[in-house]
Amino acid sequence: MSDSESDAGELEKGVEHFNGPVENAWLMKIPEFKPEDNPNGLVEESSFSCLFPKYREKYVKECWPLVVKALGTHHIKADLDLILGNMTVRTTRKTWDPFIIIKSRDLIKLLSRSVPFEQAVKVLEDEISCDIIKIKNLVRNKEKFVKRRSRLIGPNGCTLKSLELLTNCYVLVQGATVSAIGPYKGLQCVRKVVEETMKNIHPIYNIKALMIKRELMKDENLQEENWERFLPRFQSKNTSKRSKPKVVKKKKEYTPFPPPLQESKIDKQLASGEYFLTDEQKRSKKRQEQVAKEKRNAVVQKQRREQDFVAPEETSKRSNGAANTSDKLDVKSLKSKIAKANKRAGKDKVSTVKKSNKK
């Protein structure tokens, strides 16, 4: 027997019988906590509450007797308040496991996140845990969030199903959270895949890496080697290029002096002399400007109307056609065509003469 197998055998006996350094903590088998380990029970009562949405009320009401029965085996009391939409779990005097209240809290949390009871009840087991990953705050843009969440699910849920098979976890994407139930090592992989997917890394890279790792674990020669050379590497490509503005504004040279003041309306009137005109002169000037504007508009309108009656320029088709034919005319091909026509005509004459002689 090798040294690693002997270490694994000692680890499986329990933590109490093994006091040396641990190279691989995943090989450790946690001893089962029994009622004999805590005969006096818990000193104080602990409780947790969890709200559930309105659309889950019907399902929670139907499966609540099963929840009470499952928690009753661990001496945990469960209460359901349909008016407030609240689920509560609390310890009793008979509860001997101090960690079972945390497991019960996870159970009601999963039920509120649309996880079916058959999967959520697995959390009460020792080697099974859960992880509720919040993904809403990982992406700011709502459209990108929806697109990446659907990418995590995959077409017909195939990406999610492959992730479940590789990690031995149950994964459910619901709203702004991803609920995962399974062994601790699998939950780490699920969290990594989910977070990297929301950071715009396609989940197929991580799924490929998990598949390669599963195959490498079967090879005993590669167990102590580094596996990075076998795993696919993801190179992020920043394809978004900032579009340059159509009009590039050049910065003006810095001057310590303020810009000159703009002329007011009175200053312009003083410069043109309009300020000193009387009211009657201003009215007559305005009338003249209006008449001149109307004349200009009438001339423009007349030119626009006359454009429809202007005849288009005629092009000499004959001259253009003759020039084109002379350019494109091929003398050799024309001679060959004439020769072929003469041969056919000669053959036709000979055949007609023969027929007449026979008659």
C-alpha positions as CSV (number, residue, x, y, z in Angstrom):
1,M,0.0,0.0,0.0
2,S,1.3,3.4,-0.9
3,D,1.8,6.3,1.5
4,S,-1.1,8.3,0.0
5,E,-3.5,5.4,0.4
6,S,-2.4,4.9,4.0
7,D,-2.9,8.6,4.7
8,A,-6.4,8.5,3.1
9,G,-7.2,5.4,5.3
10,E,-6.2,7.3,8.4
11,L,-8.2,10.3,7.4
12,E,-11.3,8.2,6.9
13,K,-11.1,7.0,10.5
14,G,-11.9,10.5,11.7
15,V,-10.3,13.8,12.7
16,E,-9.8,12.6,16.3
17,H,-7.4,9.8,15.3
18,F,-5.3,11.9,12.9
19,N,-3.3,14.8,14.3
20,G,-0.6,15.2,11.6
21,P,-0.4,17.8,8.8
22,V,-3.1,17.5,6.1
23,E,-2.0,17.7,2.5
24,N,-5.5,17.3,1.0
25,A,-8.4,18.4,3.2
26,W,-10.9,17.1,0.7
27,L,-9.9,13.5,1.7
28,M,-11.0,14.2,5.3
29,K,-14.2,12.5,6.3
30,I,-16.0,14.6,8.9
31,P,-17.3,12.4,11.7
32,E,-21.1,12.2,12.2
33,F,-22.5,14.3,14.9
34,K,-24.8,12.1,17.1
35,P,-27.2,12.9,19.9
36,E,-24.8,11.2,22.3
37,D,-22.3,14.0,21.6
38,N,-24.7,16.7,23.0
39,P,-27.0,15.0,25.5
40,N,-28.0,18.3,27.2
41,G,-29.3,20.0,24.0
42,L,-29.2,23.7,23.3
43,V,-29.3,26.4,26.0
44,E,-31.2,29.1,24.1
45,E,-33.6,29.2,21.2
46,S,-32.5,30.3,17.8
47,S,-34.8,31.2,14.9
48,F,-34.6,32.4,11.3
49,S,-37.3,34.0,9.1
50,C,-37.6,34.3,5.4
51,L,-40.1,36.0,3.2
52,F,-41.4,34.4,0.0
53,P,-43.0,36.0,-3.1
54,K,-46.7,35.9,-3.8
55,Y,-46.4,33.5,-6.8
56,R,-44.8,30.9,-4.5
57,E,-47.6,30.9,-2.0
58,K,-49.6,28.0,-3.5
59,Y,-46.6,25.7,-3.8
60,V,-45.3,26.5,-0.3
61,K,-48.7,25.9,1.2
62,E,-49.0,22.5,-0.6
63,C,-45.5,21.2,0.4
64,W,-45.4,22.7,3.9
65,P,-46.5,19.5,5.7
66,L,-43.5,17.7,4.1
67,V,-41.2,20.6,5.3
68,V,-42.6,20.2,8.9
69,K,-42.1,16.4,8.7
70,A,-38.5,16.7,7.4
71,L,-37.5,19.3,10.1
72,G,-39.4,17.4,12.8
73,T,-36.9,14.5,12.5
74,H,-34.2,17.0,13.6
75,H,-36.5,18.5,16.3
76,I,-36.9,21.9,14.5
77,K,-40.2,23.7,14.6
78,A,-41.4,25.3,11.4
79,D,-44.2,28.0,11.1
80,L,-45.9,29.4,8.0
81,D,-47.6,32.8,7.9
82,L,-49.5,33.2,4.6
83,I,-50.9,36.6,5.6
84,L,-47.4,38.1,5.9
85,G,-45.8,35.7,3.4
86,N,-43.2,34.5,6.0
87,M,-41.6,31.2,6.8
88,T,-39.9,30.7,10.3
89,V,-37.8,27.9,11.7
90,R,-36.7,27.7,15.3
91,T,-34.9,25.3,17.6
92,T,-36.6,23.4,20.5
93,R,-35.4,21.9,23.8
94,K,-34.9,18.5,22.1
95,T,-32.6,19.9,19.3
96,W,-29.2,18.4,19.8
97,D,-27.4,19.5,16.6
98,P,-26.4,23.2,16.8
99,F,-25.8,23.5,13.0
100,I,-29.1,22.1,11.9
101,I,-30.8,25.5,12.3
102,I,-28.4,26.9,9.6
103,K,-29.4,24.0,7.3
104,S,-33.1,24.7,8.1
105,R,-32.6,28.4,7.2
106,D,-31.0,27.4,3.9
107,L,-34.0,25.1,3.2
108,I,-36.6,27.9,3.5
109,K,-34.4,30.3,1.5
110,L,-34.3,27.8,-1.3
111,L,-38.0,27.3,-1.2
112,S,-38.5,31.0,-1.6
113,R,-36.1,31.0,-4.6
114,S,-38.4,28.6,-6.5
115,V,-36.3,25.5,-5.8
116,P,-38.6,22.4,-5.6
117,F,-38.9,20.7,-2.2
118,E,-37.4,17.4,-3.5
119,Q,-34.1,19.2,-4.2
120,A,-34.2,21.7,-1.3
121,V,-34.6,19.0,1.4
122,K,-31.1,17.6,0.4
123,V,-29.5,20.5,2.2
124,L,-30.3,18.8,5.6
125,E,-27.7,16.2,4.8
126,D,-24.2,16.6,6.2
127,E,-22.1,16.4,2.9
128,I,-24.6,18.6,1.0
129,S,-24.8,22.4,1.2
130,C,-26.2,25.3,-0.9
131,D,-25.0,28.5,-2.4
132,I,-27.3,31.4,-3.5
133,I,-25.3,33.5,-6.0
134,K,-26.5,37.1,-6.6
135,I,-25.8,38.0,-10.2
136,K,-27.8,41.2,-10.6
137,N,-25.1,43.5,-9.4
138,L,-22.4,41.9,-11.5
139,V,-23.7,43.5,-14.7
140,R,-25.0,47.1,-14.8
141,N,-26.6,47.1,-18.3
142,K,-29.9,45.3,-18.2
143,E,-29.7,44.0,-21.8
144,K,-26.2,42.5,-21.2
145,F,-27.4,41.0,-18.0
146,V,-30.3,39.2,-19.7
147,K,-28.1,38.0,-22.6
148,R,-25.4,36.6,-20.3
149,R,-28.0,34.9,-18.0
150,S,-29.5,33.2,-21.0
151,R,-26.0,32.2,-22.1
152,L,-25.5,30.5,-18.8
153,I,-28.7,28.5,-19.3
154,G,-27.9,27.6,-22.9
155,P,-30.2,26.5,-25.7
156,N,-32.9,24.3,-24.1
157,G,-31.0,24.4,-20.8
158,C,-28.1,22.2,-22.2
159,T,-25.3,24.3,-20.7
160,L,-26.9,24.2,-17.3
161,K,-27.5,20.5,-17.6
162,S,-23.8,19.8,-18.5
163,L,-22.7,22.0,-15.6
164,E,-24.9,19.9,-13.2
165,L,-23.5,16.6,-14.5
166,L,-19.9,17.8,-14.1
167,T,-20.3,19.3,-10.6
168,N,-22.9,16.9,-9.2
169,C,-24.9,19.9,-8.2
170,Y,-28.5,21.0,-8.8
171,V,-28.5,24.5,-10.3
172,L,-31.5,26.8,-10.8
173,V,-31.4,30.2,-12.4
174,Q,-34.3,32.3,-11.1
175,G,-34.5,36.1,-11.6
176,A,-31.5,37.8,-10.2
177,T,-30.0,34.8,-8.3
178,V,-28.6,31.4,-9.1
179,S,-29.3,28.6,-6.5
180,A,-27.0,25.7,-6.3
181,I,-27.3,22.5,-4.1
182,G,-24.6,19.9,-3.9
183,P,-21.2,19.0,-2.4
184,Y,-18.9,21.7,-1.3
185,K,-16.3,21.2,-4.0
186,G,-19.0,21.3,-6.7
187,L,-20.4,24.5,-5.3
188,Q,-17.0,26.2,-5.7
189,C,-17.0,25.2,-9.4
190,V,-20.6,26.4,-9.9
191,R,-19.8,29.8,-8.4
192,K,-16.7,30.3,-10.5
193,V,-18.5,29.4,-13.7
194,V,-21.5,31.7,-12.9
195,E,-19.3,34.7,-11.9
196,E,-17.1,34.4,-15.0
197,T,-20.1,34.0,-17.2
198,M,-21.5,37.3,-15.9
199,K,-18.0,38.8,-16.6
200,N,-18.4,38.0,-20.3
201,I,-16.4,34.7,-20.3
202,H,-18.4,32.0,-22.1
203,P,-19.2,29.0,-19.9
204,I,-18.0,26.6,-22.5
205,Y,-14.4,27.3,-21.6
206,N,-15.0,26.3,-17.9
207,I,-17.1,23.3,-19.0
208,K,-14.3,22.1,-21.2
209,A,-11.8,22.5,-18.4
210,L,-14.0,20.5,-16.0
211,M,-14.3,17.7,-18.6
212,I,-10.5,17.6,-19.1
213,K,-9.9,17.5,-15.3
214,R,-12.3,14.6,-15.0
215,E,-10.4,12.7,-17.6
216,L,-7.0,13.6,-16.1
217,M,-8.1,12.4,-12.6
218,K,-8.5,8.9,-14.1
219,D,-4.8,8.8,-15.1
220,E,-2.6,7.9,-12.1
221,N,0.6,9.1,-13.7
222,L,-0.7,12.7,-14.0
223,Q,-2.1,13.1,-10.5
224,E,1.0,14.8,-9.2
225,E,1.7,16.9,-12.2
226,N,0.5,20.4,-13.2
227,W,-2.6,20.3,-15.4
228,E,-2.4,23.9,-16.8
229,R,-0.8,22.7,-20.0
230,F,-3.9,20.6,-20.8
231,L,-6.5,23.2,-19.9
232,P,-7.9,25.7,-22.4
233,R,-6.8,29.3,-22.0
234,F,-9.2,32.2,-22.4
235,Q,-7.8,35.3,-23.9
236,S,-10.0,38.3,-23.5
237,K,-10.4,40.4,-26.6
238,N,-11.5,44.0,-26.2
239,T,-13.3,44.5,-29.6
240,S,-15.2,47.6,-28.6
241,K,-13.5,50.5,-30.4
242,R,-14.4,54.0,-29.5
243,S,-15.9,55.8,-32.5
244,K,-14.2,59.0,-33.4
245,P,-16.4,62.2,-33.6
246,K,-17.2,63.5,-37.0
247,V,-16.1,67.0,-36.2
248,V,-12.9,67.2,-34.1
249,K,-12.9,70.4,-32.2
250,K,-9.4,71.9,-31.8
251,K,-8.6,73.4,-28.4
252,K,-8.0,77.1,-28.5
253,E,-4.7,78.5,-27.2
254,Y,-4.9,79.5,-23.6
255,T,-4.9,83.3,-23.1
256,P,-5.0,84.9,-19.7
257,F,-7.2,87.8,-21.1
258,P,-11.0,87.4,-21.1
259,P,-12.8,87.3,-24.5
260,P,-14.1,90.6,-25.8
261,L,-17.7,91.6,-25.0
262,Q,-20.3,90.9,-27.7
263,E,-22.0,93.9,-29.2
264,S,-25.5,94.6,-28.0
265,K,-28.4,95.4,-30.2
266,I,-28.1,99.2,-29.5
267,D,-24.4,99.1,-30.4
268,K,-25.2,97.5,-33.8
269,Q,-27.9,100.2,-34.4
270,L,-25.5,103.0,-33.5
271,A,-22.9,101.6,-35.9
272,S,-25.4,101.3,-38.8
273,G,-27.1,104.6,-38.0
274,E,-30.5,103.0,-37.5
275,Y,-30.6,104.2,-33.9
276,F,-31.1,107.9,-35.1
277,L,-34.0,107.2,-37.5
278,T,-37.5,108.2,-36.6
279,D,-40.3,105.7,-36.2
280,E,-41.7,106.5,-39.7
281,Q,-38.3,106.0,-41.3
282,K,-37.9,102.7,-39.5
283,R,-41.3,101.5,-40.8
284,S,-40.6,102.6,-44.4
285,K,-37.2,100.8,-44.3
286,K,-38.8,97.7,-42.9
287,R,-41.4,97.8,-45.7
288,Q,-38.8,98.2,-48.4
289,E,-36.9,95.2,-47.0
290,Q,-40.0,93.1,-47.0
291,V,-40.9,94.1,-50.7
292,A,-37.3,93.3,-51.8
293,K,-37.5,89.9,-50.0
294,E,-40.8,89.1,-51.7
295,K,-39.3,90.0,-55.2
296,R,-36.4,87.7,-54.6
297,N,-38.7,84.9,-53.5
298,A,-40.9,85.4,-56.5
299,V,-37.9,85.1,-58.9
300,V,-36.7,81.9,-57.2
301,Q,-40.2,80.4,-57.4
302,K,-40.5,81.3,-61.1
303,Q,-37.2,79.6,-61.9
304,R,-38.3,76.5,-60.0
305,R,-41.6,76.3,-61.9
306,E,-39.9,76.8,-65.3
307,Q,-37.5,73.9,-64.7
308,D,-40.3,71.5,-65.4
309,F,-40.9,72.9,-68.9
310,V,-37.2,72.9,-70.0
311,A,-36.6,70.3,-72.6
312,P,-33.8,67.8,-71.9
313,E,-30.8,67.7,-74.2
314,E,-31.2,65.3,-77.1
315,T,-28.4,62.9,-77.8
316,S,-27.8,61.8,-81.5
317,K,-28.5,58.1,-81.3
318,R,-27.4,57.3,-84.9
319,S,-24.0,58.8,-84.6
320,N,-23.4,57.1,-81.2
321,G,-24.7,53.8,-82.5
322,A,-22.5,53.9,-85.6
323,A,-19.5,54.8,-83.5
324,N,-20.2,51.9,-81.1
325,T,-20.7,49.4,-83.9
326,S,-17.5,50.4,-85.7
327,D,-15.6,50.1,-82.4
328,K,-17.1,46.7,-81.6
329,L,-17.1,45.3,-85.2
330,D,-15.0,42.2,-85.6
331,V,-14.1,41.6,-89.2
332,K,-12.8,38.0,-88.9
333,S,-15.9,36.8,-87.2
334,L,-18.0,38.5,-89.8
335,K,-16.1,36.8,-92.7
336,S,-16.5,33.4,-91.0
337,K,-20.2,33.9,-90.6
338,I,-20.6,34.9,-94.3
339,A,-18.6,31.8,-95.5
340,K,-20.8,29.5,-93.4
341,A,-23.9,31.1,-94.9
342,N,-22.6,30.6,-98.5
343,K,-21.8,27.0,-97.8
344,R,-25.3,26.3,-96.5
345,A,-26.9,28.1,-99.5
346,G,-24.8,26.0,-101.9
347,K,-25.8,22.8,-100.3
348,D,-29.5,23.7,-100.4
349,K,-29.2,24.5,-104.2
350,V,-27.5,21.1,-104.9
351,S,-30.2,19.2,-103.0
352,T,-33.0,21.0,-104.9
353,V,-31.4,20.2,-108.2
354,K,-31.0,16.4,-107.4
355,K,-34.7,16.2,-106.4
356,S,-35.8,17.8,-109.6
357,N,-33.6,15.4,-111.7
358,K,-35.1,12.4,-110.0
359,K,-38.6,13.5,-110.8
